[in-house]
Amino acid sequence: MDKDECKNKLIALFNEYEFNRKSIIREYALSNNEVEKGDIFIDHIGPIEVTDIVINYNSAEPGCIYSGKKLNKDYTPMKGKYRLAYQSDQSIIIKKQTKQWKKYQLFLL
């Protein structure tokens, strides 16, 4: 085996490792995720209405990152304000199709 062949095998091994590592992290994060698009996610900063969910591969604890519209304390959207929230920071989740969600919808009227 020459130097280039060794280097190519190591690169292939590393790529296979990264693929498997990301697959395991994705499986773990999604199996522990209770949030769906449209839910209200409340953490220590405040509430957001989730518009997108991605996987955080670079954290010590694998999990999801939620992006969404920032909400005021009365759960009305802030105009043009978006932010990220991390699954590990969660405190409250309000599911979109629940009685609790409907109660907040009535509160907004």
KANORDA-V316846 format. One record per run of one state. SS is the DSSP state (helix for helix, strand for strand, loop for the rest). FROM is the first residue (numbers start at 1). TO is the last residue. If there is no record, write none. Layout:
((SS FROM TO) (SS FROM TO))
This chain:
((loop 1 2) (helix 3 31) (loop 32 39) (strand 40 42) (loop 43 46) (strand 47 56) (loop 57 62) (strand 63 71) (loop 72 76) (strand 77 86) (helix 87 89) (loop 90 91) (strand 92 94) (loop 95 98) (helix 99 108) (loop 109 109))
